[in-house]
Amino acid sequence: MPLTRSRLAVGLRTLGVAPGDLLEIHASLRSIGKVAGGVDAVVLALLDAVGAEGTLAVIASMEDEPVDLSEPREAQRAGRAGIPPFD
């Protein structure tokens, strides 16, 4: 049975995440398991856990950038097309 947004949020609160916290995330969906709603549900659960006063920070770069930023934008888009969001 897949995890749900609400079960993930409750689990995060059980681990000690509280409204108003700053939470930095670097995670793999594969390690979480099957989630109803996929990556969107995971992000929403994280936001639920920190609340409106909290901050969710995620890593926005990769160690081995697969895209040459000097290339035209179309080539950059094509290079990013096959990159999964959390792996």
Buried (B, 14 or more C-beta within 10 A) or exposed (E): EEBBBEBBBBEBBEEEBEEEBEBEEEEEBEEBEEBEBEEEBBBBBBBBBBEEEBEBEEEEEEEEEEBEEEEEEEEBEEBEEEEEEBE
